Amino acid sequence: MEVDSFVFYLDSKYASSGSNSQPLWNMDSPLILKDPANFFRCRVVSAEIPFSFKTLSSPNNLIYYTLTVPEDSINYSSYMTIPEGNYSITDLLSQLQVQMYAAMTSAGFPANKQPTFALSYSAVTGRCTLTFSATPANHTFTMTLLWSQGDVLAEFFGFSYLTNTVLSYTAAQVITSTNYVSPNNVNVSVLTSLYIRSTNLHQTSNQQEQLVEQFLTNTDILCKMPIYGVYNSWLMFDNLNQRGVKLNNRSIENIQLYLTTNTFTAILLQGVHWRVCLEIVEYEPPFAARDRREAAQREEQQKLLIDTMHAQRKELTDKLESTINKIKNGTMIPKPA
């Protein structure tokens, strides 16, 4: 049963503290449960989010790799950083190629000994291919792209985080690469939804997620909103179907929110503010009303019992007083034997 409800229209521009991506709004008066048996439920009614964030952003823009060239005593491990942005697959492959050449140079592999990469995308198959167009002789070359350490970015290129890509050839110029053709369609639009989360509106343990980890964990997601729209537009969301989430909070002094896509990392809106409408409702659980009825019935029964006992006591007291009065007045004289 609904006990009370509160509606908050919030703009990140006027947050009490925090940042645009993780604003915190203080309440004038805290919300406190009217009864310890009650609980709060929070529902995102609507939201207006600017599509000003990058589809590829930190920390998901790193490709870890190893590079070995025994003839040049190179055994190097590091990561390549793809600049944040919104990419087509051809632009993304071009940027990967730039980073791969830079990685070889950083490892100390001379430019005149470096292979020439050929990275391509097929619109027919939807796959990309990572290979060589030239492989200088007399060098055993192996570069391993560790997709296992970048599961989100792997999907952009159509690769699985379960299998790494090995780009290699022998000193005799025989290509020995493995997993160099993406097994899946490329997907440079991996962001399908935004998640409005809260750090201080604590949910019950039966509300869980398995979105960015390989096991279920307690969730802090208040609402999932699909991404409909194009970059530099607004994402408008009206909650017509999603119900609110049950909270553990006994009191609420402030509201802190943050937005994510496929990770726990808060997205950056490039300084553009966003707005949200929240409804927080206090509910009384069904058993509370039942317990209250049963308590009232017990109280009524106890009152009836006490009233009956009072009536019986009065009756006995009246009889006793009558008997005493008769004795005093001599109306109760025992007959001779």
C-alpha positions as CSV (number, residue, x, y, z in Angstrom):
1,M,0.0,0.0,0.0
2,E,1.3,3.5,-0.9
3,V,2.0,5.6,2.1
4,D,3.5,8.7,0.6
5,S,5.2,9.9,-2.6
6,F,7.8,12.5,-3.6
7,V,8.7,13.8,-7.0
8,F,12.1,15.5,-7.8
9,Y,12.9,17.3,-11.0
10,L,16.7,17.5,-11.2
11,D,19.1,19.3,-13.4
12,S,22.9,18.5,-13.2
13,K,23.6,22.3,-13.7
14,Y,22.2,23.0,-10.2
15,A,23.6,20.0,-8.4
16,S,24.7,20.7,-4.8
17,S,28.1,19.1,-5.4
18,G,29.9,16.5,-7.5
19,S,30.4,16.8,-11.3
20,N,28.3,17.0,-14.3
21,S,28.7,13.3,-14.9
22,Q,28.2,12.4,-11.2
23,P,26.0,15.1,-9.6
24,L,24.7,15.1,-6.1
25,W,21.6,17.0,-5.0
26,N,21.0,17.7,-1.3
27,M,17.4,17.6,0.1
28,D,16.0,20.4,2.2
29,S,14.4,17.8,4.5
30,P,15.5,14.1,4.5
31,L,13.0,11.4,3.6
32,I,12.5,9.1,6.6
33,L,10.3,6.0,6.7
34,K,7.2,6.6,8.8
35,D,7.4,3.0,10.0
36,P,10.4,0.7,10.2
37,A,8.5,-2.0,8.4
38,N,7.9,0.2,5.3
39,F,10.3,0.6,2.3
40,F,11.1,3.1,-0.4
41,R,10.8,2.5,-4.1
42,C,12.5,4.8,-6.6
43,R,11.4,5.2,-10.2
44,V,12.9,7.2,-13.0
45,V,9.9,9.0,-14.6
46,S,11.8,10.7,-17.4
47,A,15.2,11.8,-18.5
48,E,16.8,14.2,-21.1
49,I,20.4,13.1,-21.9
50,P,22.6,14.8,-24.5
51,F,24.3,12.5,-27.0
52,S,27.5,14.3,-26.5
53,F,29.5,11.4,-25.2
54,K,31.9,9.3,-27.3
55,T,31.0,5.8,-28.4
56,L,34.6,4.8,-27.9
57,S,36.1,6.3,-24.7
58,S,38.5,5.6,-21.9
59,P,39.1,3.1,-20.4
60,N,37.8,1.0,-23.2
61,N,40.1,2.5,-25.9
62,L,43.2,0.5,-24.9
63,I,44.6,-2.5,-26.9
64,Y,47.2,-4.4,-24.9
65,Y,49.8,-6.3,-26.9
66,T,53.1,-8.2,-26.9
67,L,55.8,-7.9,-29.5
68,T,58.7,-10.3,-30.0
69,V,61.4,-10.1,-32.6
70,P,64.2,-12.6,-31.4
71,E,66.8,-11.5,-34.0
72,D,66.6,-7.9,-32.6
73,S,66.3,-9.0,-28.9
74,I,62.8,-7.5,-28.7
75,N,60.4,-8.8,-26.1
76,Y,58.0,-6.0,-25.4
77,S,54.6,-5.6,-23.8
78,S,52.5,-2.5,-23.6
79,Y,49.2,-1.1,-24.9
80,M,48.0,1.1,-27.7
81,T,45.6,3.9,-27.1
82,I,42.9,4.6,-29.7
83,P,41.9,8.2,-29.4
84,E,38.4,8.7,-28.1
85,G,35.8,9.4,-30.7
86,N,32.9,8.1,-32.8
87,Y,34.3,5.9,-35.6
88,S,33.3,4.1,-38.7
89,I,35.1,0.7,-39.1
90,T,37.4,2.0,-41.8
91,D,38.4,5.0,-39.7
92,L,39.0,2.7,-36.7
93,L,41.2,0.3,-38.8
94,S,43.2,3.3,-40.0
95,Q,43.8,4.4,-36.5
96,L,44.7,0.9,-35.3
97,Q,47.3,0.7,-38.1
98,V,48.8,4.0,-37.0
99,Q,49.1,2.8,-33.4
100,M,50.6,-0.5,-34.5
101,Y,53.4,1.2,-36.4
102,A,53.9,3.5,-33.3
103,A,54.0,0.4,-31.1
104,M,56.8,-1.2,-33.2
105,T,58.8,2.0,-33.0
106,S,58.4,2.3,-29.2
107,A,59.7,-1.3,-28.9
108,G,62.9,-0.3,-30.7
109,F,62.1,-2.1,-33.9
110,P,63.9,-0.2,-36.8
111,A,61.5,1.3,-39.4
112,N,63.4,-0.3,-42.3
113,K,62.8,-3.8,-40.7
114,Q,59.1,-3.3,-39.9
115,P,56.4,-5.2,-41.8
116,T,53.7,-3.4,-43.8
117,F,50.2,-4.1,-42.3
118,A,47.1,-4.6,-44.4
119,L,44.0,-4.0,-42.3
120,S,40.7,-4.2,-44.2
121,Y,36.9,-4.5,-43.8
122,S,34.5,-6.4,-46.0
123,A,31.0,-4.9,-46.3
124,V,29.9,-8.2,-47.8
125,T,30.9,-10.4,-44.9
126,G,30.8,-7.7,-42.2
127,R,34.2,-9.0,-41.0
128,C,37.6,-7.3,-40.8
129,T,41.0,-8.9,-41.7
130,L,44.3,-8.0,-40.0
131,T,47.3,-9.2,-42.1
132,F,50.5,-8.1,-43.9
133,S,51.2,-6.8,-47.3
134,A,55.0,-6.9,-46.9
135,T,57.1,-9.0,-44.5
136,P,60.9,-8.2,-44.5
137,A,63.1,-11.3,-44.5
138,N,65.5,-12.5,-41.7
139,H,63.2,-11.5,-38.9
140,T,60.8,-13.7,-36.9
141,F,58.0,-11.4,-36.0
142,T,55.1,-11.9,-33.6
143,M,52.6,-9.2,-32.4
144,T,49.8,-10.5,-30.2
145,L,46.7,-8.3,-29.7
146,L,45.3,-9.2,-26.3
147,W,41.6,-8.9,-26.8
148,S,41.1,-10.7,-23.5
149,Q,42.1,-7.5,-21.8
150,G,39.8,-5.3,-23.8
151,D,36.5,-7.1,-24.2
152,V,34.5,-4.0,-25.1
153,L,36.9,-2.7,-27.8
154,A,37.2,-6.3,-29.2
155,E,33.6,-6.1,-30.3
156,F,34.3,-2.9,-32.3
157,F,36.5,-4.9,-34.6
158,G,34.3,-8.1,-34.5
159,F,36.7,-10.1,-32.4
160,S,35.9,-12.1,-29.2
161,Y,37.6,-11.4,-25.9
162,L,38.0,-15.1,-25.5
163,T,40.6,-15.4,-28.3
164,N,43.6,-13.2,-29.0
165,T,44.9,-12.3,-32.4
166,V,48.4,-13.3,-33.3
167,L,50.1,-11.5,-36.3
168,S,53.2,-13.4,-37.1
169,Y,55.6,-14.5,-39.8
170,T,58.9,-16.4,-39.9
171,A,62.4,-15.2,-41.0
172,A,61.6,-17.0,-44.3
173,Q,58.6,-14.6,-44.8
174,V,56.0,-17.4,-44.1
175,I,52.9,-15.8,-42.5
176,T,51.8,-17.9,-39.5
177,S,49.1,-15.6,-38.1
178,T,46.1,-17.0,-36.2
179,N,42.7,-15.5,-35.5
180,Y,43.4,-12.6,-37.8
181,V,39.9,-12.6,-39.4
182,S,37.2,-11.4,-37.1
183,P,34.8,-14.2,-36.3
184,N,31.9,-11.8,-35.7
185,N,30.5,-8.8,-37.5
186,V,32.2,-5.6,-36.6
187,N,30.2,-3.4,-34.3
188,V,31.2,0.2,-34.0
189,S,27.9,1.0,-32.3
190,V,28.2,-1.2,-29.3
191,L,26.4,1.3,-27.1
192,T,22.7,0.4,-27.2
193,S,21.6,1.7,-23.9
194,L,22.3,4.2,-21.1
195,Y,22.0,3.2,-17.5
196,I,21.1,5.7,-14.8
197,R,22.7,4.5,-11.6
198,S,22.9,5.7,-8.0
199,T,25.7,5.4,-5.5
200,N,23.5,6.2,-2.4
201,L,20.1,4.8,-3.3
202,H,20.9,1.3,-2.2
203,Q,18.9,-1.5,-3.7
204,T,17.9,-4.8,-2.2
205,S,20.0,-7.9,-2.9
206,N,17.5,-9.5,-5.1
207,Q,18.2,-6.9,-7.8
208,Q,21.3,-7.9,-9.7
209,E,23.2,-7.4,-12.9
210,Q,25.7,-9.3,-15.1
211,L,26.5,-6.6,-17.7
212,V,30.2,-5.9,-17.4
213,E,31.4,-8.9,-15.3
214,Q,31.1,-12.7,-15.7
215,F,29.1,-13.2,-12.5
216,L,26.0,-11.7,-10.9
217,T,26.5,-8.8,-8.5
218,N,24.2,-6.4,-6.7
219,T,23.2,-3.6,-9.0
220,D,22.9,0.1,-8.6
221,I,21.0,0.6,-11.9
222,L,17.8,2.7,-11.4
223,C,16.8,2.6,-15.0
224,K,17.8,1.4,-18.5
225,M,17.1,3.8,-21.4
226,P,17.7,2.8,-25.0
227,I,19.9,5.0,-27.2
228,Y,17.6,6.3,-30.0
229,G,19.2,9.1,-31.9
230,V,22.4,10.3,-33.5
231,Y,25.5,12.0,-32.1
232,N,25.0,15.6,-31.0
233,S,21.3,15.2,-30.5
234,W,19.2,14.6,-27.4
235,L,18.1,11.3,-26.0
236,M,14.6,11.7,-24.6
237,F,13.2,9.0,-22.3
238,D,9.7,8.7,-20.8
239,N,9.3,5.7,-18.5
240,L,6.1,4.0,-19.6
241,N,6.9,0.4,-18.7
242,Q,9.8,0.1,-16.2
243,R,8.7,-0.2,-12.6
244,G,10.7,1.4,-9.8
245,V,13.4,-0.4,-7.8
246,K,13.1,-1.3,-4.2
247,L,15.5,0.5,-1.9
248,N,17.2,-0.5,1.4
249,N,17.5,3.0,2.6
250,R,15.7,3.8,5.9
251,S,16.3,7.5,5.2
252,I,17.4,9.6,2.2
253,E,19.3,12.8,2.7
254,N,20.5,13.4,-0.8
255,I,20.4,11.9,-4.3
256,Q,23.6,11.1,-6.2
257,L,23.3,9.8,-9.8
258,Y,25.7,8.8,-12.6
259,L,25.4,7.6,-16.2
260,T,27.1,4.6,-17.8
261,T,26.9,2.6,-21.0
262,N,28.4,-0.8,-21.0
263,T,30.7,-0.3,-18.1
264,F,30.8,1.0,-14.6
265,T,32.7,4.1,-15.7
266,A,30.7,7.2,-15.8
267,I,30.3,8.7,-19.2
268,L,31.5,12.2,-20.0
269,L,28.9,14.6,-21.5
270,Q,31.5,17.2,-22.6
271,G,30.1,19.8,-20.2
272,V,26.5,19.5,-21.5
273,H,24.0,19.3,-18.6
274,W,21.3,16.7,-18.3
275,R,18.0,16.4,-16.5
276,V,16.0,13.7,-14.8
277,C,12.7,13.3,-13.0
278,L,12.6,10.9,-10.1
279,E,9.6,9.6,-8.0
280,I,10.3,8.1,-4.6
281,V,7.4,6.3,-3.0
282,E,7.1,4.9,0.5
283,Y,5.2,1.7,0.6
284,E,3.7,-0.4,3.5
285,P,4.3,-4.1,2.9
286,P,1.1,-6.3,2.9
287,F,2.2,-8.1,6.1
288,A,2.4,-4.8,8.0
289,A,-1.4,-4.2,7.5
290,R,-2.1,-7.8,8.4
291,D,0.0,-7.5,11.6
292,R,-1.7,-4.3,12.4
293,R,-5.2,-5.9,12.0
294,E,-4.1,-8.9,14.1
295,A,-2.7,-6.6,16.8
296,A,-6.0,-4.6,16.8
297,Q,-8.0,-7.8,17.1
298,R,-5.8,-8.9,20.0
299,E,-6.1,-5.5,21.7
300,E,-9.9,-5.7,21.3
301,Q,-10.1,-9.2,22.7
302,Q,-7.9,-8.1,25.6
303,K,-10.1,-5.1,26.2
304,L,-13.2,-7.3,26.2
305,L,-11.6,-9.7,28.6
306,I,-10.6,-6.8,30.9
307,D,-14.1,-5.4,30.8
308,T,-15.6,-8.8,31.6
309,M,-13.3,-9.1,34.5
310,H,-14.1,-5.6,35.7
311,A,-17.8,-6.5,35.5
312,Q,-17.4,-9.7,37.4
313,R,-15.3,-7.9,40.1
314,K,-18.0,-5.3,40.4
315,E,-20.7,-7.9,40.8
316,L,-18.7,-9.7,43.5
317,T,-17.9,-6.4,45.3
318,D,-21.6,-5.4,45.2
319,K,-22.7,-8.8,46.7
320,L,-20.0,-8.5,49.4
321,E,-21.1,-5.0,50.3
322,S,-24.8,-6.1,50.4
323,T,-23.9,-8.9,52.8
324,I,-21.9,-6.7,55.0
325,N,-24.8,-4.2,55.2
326,K,-27.2,-6.9,56.1
327,I,-25.0,-8.1,58.9
328,K,-24.6,-4.6,60.2
329,N,-28.4,-4.1,60.2
330,G,-29.1,-7.4,61.9
331,T,-31.1,-8.7,59.0
332,M,-28.8,-11.6,58.8
333,I,-29.1,-13.3,62.2
334,P,-28.3,-17.0,62.3
335,K,-31.2,-19.3,63.3
336,P,-30.9,-21.4,66.5
337,A,-29.8,-24.9,66.0
